[in-house]
Amino acid sequence: MKEKFNQMFKDKLFLVMLVLGLLTIVAAAGVVTIQRGNTPGEENPYMEQQQGAIIAEESPEDTLTQIAGNADAQREQPESHINNRAESEPVQVAKEAESTQNKGDAAGKGNQPEAAYAGSGMENAVSLVLDFSDTSKMAWPVMGNVLLDYSMDTTIYFPTLEQYQVNPGVVIQAEVSQPVVAPANAKVVAVSADEELGNFVVLDLGNDYVATCGQLKEIQVVENEYLEAGQVMGYVAEPTKYYSVEGSNVYFQLEHQGNKVDPIDYFE
């Protein structure tokens, strides 16, 4: 019994000694670690991590600074963009400026008199003077023989109608599609048509002189248009049924103050 007790005591003593030895080793390792941590020449990993955290915290400010710089650059971009566009596209910029100016000029026309820009253009309309008189001369609307002369005092024979009657104008022989011109400076009073004259144009020559030109096609003028002497008004058409025997022609009539006058007296 005593031997058993001694054996148990020895075992416990061994365990105690073993534990004390382990504690001594652990304590010695801790002292060495603390001393290494306090050594000035060695870097502290924990401090490196903290410094890294500080750098990471500062990066948003750098980002904000960069974004603010980009915003300033964008605010300055429009002026630079316009200058670059003007340098790279001078023709386009010039065209746009010209287009804007033309729009302004067109808008300003609304305040000008009609005669200033009607007809064949502003310059021509301004220079036209409708001042026809009893001493004035005019051009023939077409060059050709007179098939039926002016006659208001006596009657003349109309072959197509097979009868005699007065003639308030002259019937001038012409070829189909031959151009017909304005006899003098004039303003177009009317563009119309009827069975006898076909398509016709009425012209105001000034001073109550009015001319009518019939048997036309493809009329090139419109009402209120100003015409220069010699300007094409249209072309000779096929004759109406009233002049089928006479053949293709131009009918021309001249009035002064509502009275028919002989146009032959005024032709050059």
C-alpha positions as CSV (number, residue, x, y, z in Angstrom):
1,M,0.0,0.0,0.0
2,K,2.8,2.3,0.9
3,E,4.5,1.5,-2.4
4,K,1.4,2.4,-4.4
5,F,1.1,5.7,-2.6
6,N,4.8,6.5,-3.3
7,Q,4.2,5.7,-7.0
8,M,1.2,8.1,-7.2
9,F,3.2,10.8,-5.5
10,K,6.0,10.5,-8.0
11,D,3.6,10.6,-10.9
12,K,1.9,13.8,-9.6
13,L,5.3,15.4,-9.0
14,F,6.4,14.6,-12.6
15,L,3.2,16.2,-13.9
16,V,3.8,19.3,-11.8
17,M,7.3,19.6,-13.0
18,L,6.2,19.1,-16.6
19,V,3.6,21.9,-16.3
20,L,6.1,24.3,-14.7
21,G,8.5,23.6,-17.5
22,L,5.9,24.4,-20.1
23,L,5.0,27.6,-18.3
24,T,8.6,28.6,-18.2
25,I,9.1,28.1,-21.9
26,V,5.9,30.1,-22.7
27,A,7.0,32.9,-20.5
28,A,10.4,33.0,-22.1
29,A,8.9,33.1,-25.6
30,G,6.7,36.1,-24.6
31,V,9.6,38.0,-23.3
32,V,11.5,37.5,-26.5
33,T,8.5,38.7,-28.6
34,I,8.0,41.8,-26.5
35,Q,11.7,42.7,-26.8
36,R,11.6,42.3,-30.6
37,G,8.6,44.5,-30.8
38,N,10.4,47.3,-29.0
39,T,13.5,47.1,-31.2
40,P,13.8,50.5,-33.1
41,G,15.3,49.1,-36.3
42,E,12.5,46.6,-37.0
43,E,9.3,47.6,-38.8
44,N,5.9,47.0,-37.1
45,P,3.5,45.1,-39.4
46,Y,0.6,46.6,-37.6
47,M,1.8,50.1,-38.3
48,E,2.1,49.2,-42.0
49,Q,-1.5,48.1,-42.0
50,Q,-2.5,51.3,-40.3
51,Q,-0.6,53.4,-42.8
52,G,-2.2,51.5,-45.6
53,A,-5.6,52.3,-44.1
54,I,-4.7,56.0,-43.9
55,I,-3.7,56.0,-47.6
56,A,-7.0,54.3,-48.5
57,E,-8.9,56.9,-46.6
58,E,-7.2,59.8,-48.4
59,S,-7.9,58.3,-51.9
60,P,-11.6,59.6,-52.1
61,E,-10.3,63.2,-51.7
62,D,-7.9,62.6,-54.6
63,T,-10.8,61.2,-56.6
64,L,-13.0,64.2,-55.8
65,T,-10.1,66.5,-56.8
66,Q,-9.8,64.7,-60.1
67,I,-13.6,64.8,-60.8
68,A,-13.6,68.5,-60.0
69,G,-10.8,69.1,-62.5
70,N,-12.7,67.2,-65.2
71,A,-15.8,69.3,-64.5
72,D,-13.8,72.5,-64.9
73,A,-12.4,71.2,-68.2
74,Q,-15.9,70.4,-69.4
75,R,-17.1,73.9,-68.6
76,E,-14.3,75.3,-70.7
77,Q,-14.9,72.9,-73.6
78,P,-17.8,74.7,-75.4
79,E,-15.8,77.8,-76.3
80,S,-12.8,75.6,-77.4
81,H,-15.2,73.4,-79.4
82,I,-16.6,76.4,-81.3
83,N,-13.2,77.7,-82.1
84,N,-12.0,74.3,-83.3
85,R,-15.2,73.9,-85.4
86,A,-14.6,77.4,-87.0
87,E,-11.1,76.3,-87.9
88,S,-12.0,72.9,-89.2
89,E,-15.2,73.8,-91.0
90,P,-14.8,77.4,-92.2
91,V,-17.0,76.8,-95.2
92,Q,-19.9,75.4,-93.2
93,V,-19.8,78.1,-90.6
94,A,-19.7,80.8,-93.4
95,K,-22.7,79.1,-95.1
96,E,-24.7,79.1,-91.8
97,A,-23.9,82.8,-91.2
98,E,-25.0,83.6,-94.8
99,S,-28.2,81.6,-94.4
100,T,-29.0,83.5,-91.2
101,Q,-28.4,86.8,-93.0
102,N,-30.6,85.7,-96.0
103,K,-33.4,84.9,-93.6
104,G,-33.2,88.3,-92.1
105,D,-33.2,89.9,-95.6
106,A,-36.2,87.9,-96.6
107,A,-38.1,88.9,-93.5
108,G,-37.3,92.6,-94.2
109,K,-38.9,92.4,-97.6
110,G,-42.4,92.4,-96.0
111,N,-41.9,96.1,-95.2
112,Q,-41.0,97.1,-98.8
113,P,-43.4,98.2,-101.6
114,E,-44.5,95.5,-104.0
115,A,-42.8,97.1,-106.9
116,A,-39.5,96.8,-105.2
117,Y,-39.2,93.1,-105.5
118,A,-41.9,91.9,-107.9
119,G,-41.3,90.4,-111.3
120,S,-37.9,89.9,-112.7
121,G,-36.1,91.1,-109.5
122,M,-35.7,94.1,-107.2
123,E,-33.2,95.9,-109.4
124,N,-35.3,95.5,-112.6
125,A,-38.6,96.4,-110.9
126,V,-37.2,99.6,-109.3
127,S,-35.7,100.7,-112.7
128,L,-38.9,100.0,-114.7
129,V,-40.9,103.1,-115.6
130,L,-44.4,102.6,-116.9
131,D,-44.8,105.8,-118.8
132,F,-46.2,104.9,-122.2
133,S,-47.6,107.8,-124.2
134,D,-48.9,108.7,-127.6
135,T,-45.4,109.4,-128.8
136,S,-44.0,106.1,-127.4
137,K,-43.0,103.2,-129.6
138,M,-43.2,99.5,-128.8
139,A,-41.8,96.2,-130.2
140,W,-43.8,93.7,-132.1
141,P,-44.9,90.8,-129.9
142,V,-43.9,88.5,-132.8
143,M,-42.5,89.2,-136.2
144,G,-44.9,88.3,-139.0
145,N,-47.4,89.4,-141.6
146,V,-50.6,91.2,-140.5
147,L,-53.4,88.8,-141.5
148,L,-56.2,91.0,-140.2
149,D,-55.7,94.7,-139.7
150,Y,-57.2,97.0,-137.1
151,S,-60.5,98.4,-138.3
152,M,-63.1,100.1,-136.1
153,D,-64.5,102.5,-138.7
154,T,-65.3,99.9,-141.4
155,T,-65.8,96.2,-141.4
156,I,-63.3,93.7,-142.8
157,Y,-63.8,90.1,-143.9
158,F,-63.0,87.2,-141.5
159,P,-62.3,84.0,-143.6
160,T,-63.0,81.6,-140.8
161,L,-66.3,83.3,-139.8
162,E,-67.1,84.0,-143.5
163,Q,-68.4,87.4,-142.6
164,Y,-67.5,91.1,-142.3
165,Q,-67.1,92.7,-138.9
166,V,-65.0,95.3,-137.2
167,N,-61.6,94.3,-135.8
168,P,-60.5,96.0,-132.5
169,G,-56.9,94.6,-132.8
170,V,-54.5,93.1,-135.2
171,V,-54.0,89.4,-136.1
172,I,-50.3,88.8,-136.7
173,Q,-49.2,85.6,-138.5
174,A,-46.8,83.4,-136.4
175,E,-45.5,79.9,-136.2
176,V,-46.6,77.5,-133.4
177,S,-44.2,77.6,-130.4
178,Q,-42.7,80.9,-131.6
179,P,-41.8,83.0,-128.5
180,V,-44.1,86.0,-127.8
181,V,-42.5,89.0,-126.0
182,A,-43.7,92.0,-124.0
183,P,-43.9,95.0,-126.4
184,A,-42.8,97.5,-123.7
185,N,-42.1,97.8,-120.0
186,A,-45.4,96.6,-118.4
187,K,-47.1,95.2,-115.4
188,V,-49.2,92.0,-115.8
189,V,-52.9,92.9,-115.0
190,A,-54.4,89.6,-115.8
191,V,-53.7,86.1,-117.2
192,S,-56.9,84.5,-118.5
193,A,-58.5,82.6,-121.4
194,D,-61.7,82.6,-123.6
195,E,-63.0,80.8,-126.7
196,E,-62.0,83.4,-129.2
197,L,-58.5,84.5,-128.0
198,G,-57.5,81.3,-126.2
199,N,-55.0,82.0,-123.5
200,F,-54.2,85.7,-123.2
201,V,-52.2,88.3,-121.1
202,V,-53.4,91.8,-120.2
203,L,-50.6,94.4,-119.7
204,D,-50.6,97.8,-118.1
205,L,-48.1,100.0,-120.0
206,G,-48.7,103.1,-117.9
207,N,-50.7,106.3,-118.4
208,D,-54.0,104.3,-119.1
209,Y,-52.5,102.3,-122.0
210,V,-53.5,98.7,-121.8
211,A,-52.4,95.9,-124.2
212,T,-54.0,92.4,-124.7
213,C,-52.0,89.6,-126.3
214,G,-53.9,86.4,-127.2
215,Q,-53.5,83.0,-128.9
216,L,-50.8,81.9,-126.4
217,K,-49.6,78.7,-124.7
218,E,-47.1,78.0,-121.9
219,I,-47.5,81.4,-120.4
220,Q,-44.4,82.4,-118.4
221,V,-45.8,85.3,-116.4
222,V,-48.2,85.8,-113.5
223,E,-50.5,88.6,-112.4
224,N,-48.8,91.7,-110.8
225,E,-45.4,90.7,-112.3
226,Y,-43.3,93.5,-113.8
227,L,-42.0,92.8,-117.3
228,E,-39.2,94.4,-119.3
229,A,-39.7,95.1,-123.0
230,G,-38.7,92.0,-125.0
231,Q,-39.2,89.6,-122.0
232,V,-40.8,86.3,-123.1
233,M,-44.5,86.1,-122.0
234,G,-45.3,82.7,-123.6
235,Y,-45.4,80.9,-127.0
236,V,-47.7,80.8,-130.0
237,A,-50.5,78.2,-129.6
238,E,-52.6,76.4,-132.2
239,P,-55.3,78.8,-133.4
240,T,-58.8,78.8,-131.8
241,K,-61.8,77.8,-133.9
242,Y,-62.4,81.6,-134.7
243,Y,-59.1,81.7,-136.6
244,S,-58.7,78.2,-138.0
245,V,-58.6,79.4,-141.6
246,E,-56.2,82.3,-140.9
247,G,-53.9,79.8,-139.2
248,S,-51.6,80.2,-136.2
249,N,-51.3,83.8,-135.1
250,V,-51.0,86.3,-132.2
251,Y,-53.9,88.6,-131.5
252,F,-52.8,92.0,-130.2
253,Q,-55.0,94.8,-129.0
254,L,-54.2,98.3,-127.6
255,E,-56.5,100.6,-125.6
256,H,-56.1,104.1,-124.2
257,Q,-58.5,105.2,-121.5
258,G,-60.8,102.4,-122.5
259,N,-60.9,103.3,-126.2
260,K,-59.4,100.9,-128.8
261,V,-56.5,102.4,-130.8
262,D,-54.6,101.1,-133.8
263,P,-51.5,99.3,-132.5
264,I,-49.8,99.6,-135.9
265,D,-49.3,103.4,-135.2
266,Y,-47.2,102.5,-132.1
267,F,-45.1,99.6,-133.5
268,E,-41.5,100.3,-134.3
